[in-house]
Amino acid sequence: MAYDDAVKEPQRIADAKANRMRFDTAEINGKIKKVLTDITNVDAFIMESGQENPFLTSILFLGNDRGKDFNYVAKPGDSIIKHRYSGTLILITKNKTYYAHFYH
């Protein structure tokens, strides 16, 4: 690890913890406006309400949908339901309802 990366690492860890806490405590119920992925594997979705939900996590779809990538499945206009501190997220698309678990 280069010196610059080592200096930035504590901030990255703090940011990841803050994003995880924000996602864990979020009550989400609405339509997706935008799905984002960046090169640091920080995924996010922005709701039509303007609520941004960043997460440094893996969302695992259940059943026959295992292995599908959240950013491939979720589209603007789809709905998401997640209760505070819940480990389950429900994604409702035009054609299907997906149940997913996530971990950090």
Secondary structure, DSSP 8 states (H G I E B T S, - for coil): --HHHHHHHHHHHHHHHHHHHHHHH--EEEEEEEEEE-TTS-EEEEETTS-EEEE-SEEEE-GGGTT--HHHH--TT-EEEE-TT-SEEEEE-SS-EEEEEEE-
